[in-house]
Structures are given as C-alpha cells and as structure tokens.
Amino acid sequence: MSEHLTVVDHPLVQHKLTIMRQTETSTAEFRQLLRELTQLLAYEVTRELPLTTTTIETPMESMEAPILDGKKLALVSILRAGNGMLDGVLELVPSARVGFVGLYRDEETLEPVQYYFKVPKQISDRMVIAVDPMLATGNSSVAAIDLLKEAGATDIRFLCLLASPEGVARMKEAHPDVPIITASLDRELNEKGYILPGLGDAGDRMFGTK
C-alpha cells in the first residue's frame, strides 16, 4: 500500500462492495449500500482530523475531553454520482460544509467538461474530501482537484469506491499530494474508459437511469 493510495480491506467494506457489483442488485439496495460503504470509508479518511480538548461535565466529574479542532470538513461531490456518497459522510460529520463540482465526460475524447462549480467559503481552512464513486481514467478527478486547488484548497483527500490502475497513476502524476482512499483497486479500464471488473455506471445504477 503506498502513501498515495489506501485500499480499505475491512471485511464489511469488501462484503458490501461485492453485493453492489452484482447485476441483479436493485437501485434501492445499491443506493443504501453506497451510503453504508461510504460511511465505513469515511471513518478511514477522517482518521487524521485535528483534535483539541474542551472542559466538559460527565455525570461523575469535570474532565478535559477531545473534540474536533477548528473548521470542520468540506465535502465536495463530483456530480452527479458523487451525490450518492454525501449522506454517508454527513451522517458521521453533520456539520461538514458541502460543495459541488459539475463535470461530464465527453464521450468522444473522454475529457472532462466543466458545467458547475460551487464550494464553501474559506475552503483553505478546511480538510476537503472530494467524493466520486469511480476513479476511472482520472481525467475528471484531476480536473476537479485542479478547480479545488484554484479555489484555495490545500488539504485534499479523494474518496472513491473503485479505482483503476490508470486512474491512480494519472492522479499521482497530477496531484501527488492528494491521498486516494478506495474500497478496491480493480484490474483495468476497457476501451470506453469503464473500470473492469467494475460495477457498471455508478450514476445510472444509483439513480435508476440508463
């Protein structure tokens, strides 16, 4: 495992991902599993959030207890599939601010085209977690991180369900300072830029579109 890439091999993560991959898994079940799996991955990605202490009263006595320090997280969804991962993280960190990067992939060139960008203020003061279920060619992910850095973000993590070796290499080349946390490093991309063995189009499966 490199410092740049963390594959979360927790048994629950792997079990839920296997069910998500299956063709017969329904849209409702896929969506529920995505939320649960993201929550498990978010536990890993938030491991380094800074802590301070505060004085509290337990039923027994006063104590100095750990609490999150400073500004909280900024979650940034790479539209549209990233939206399916927001709830899982927000259940853990309800106070997180949320932003959106709208990119679609040109089917001919496979290059990303931007159509929307809105992120929280003072993003430079926050740990930013960019979420997108699939790190495939890496082109959209790199473009999204480019935009976040232009907006001032300096502490960025990339959270995805599946990654391809090609996507990981592309991200490492463009953004070696952005760690990737994923549930699986899959085998390869096909000629259309889809991950193999993969789970198909995450957005279509999540929203029931084709």
Secondary structure, 3 states (H helix, E strand, C coil): CCCCEEECCCHHHHHHHHHHHCCCCCHHHHHHHHHHHHHHHHHHHCCCCCEEEEEEECCCCEEEEEEECCCCCEEEEEECCCHHHHHHHHHHCCCCEEEEEEEEECCCCCCEEEEEEECCCCHHHCEEEEECCEECCCHHHHHHHHHHHHCCCCEEEEEEEEECHHHHHHHHHHCCCCCEEEEEECCEECCCCCEECCCCCHHHHHHCCC
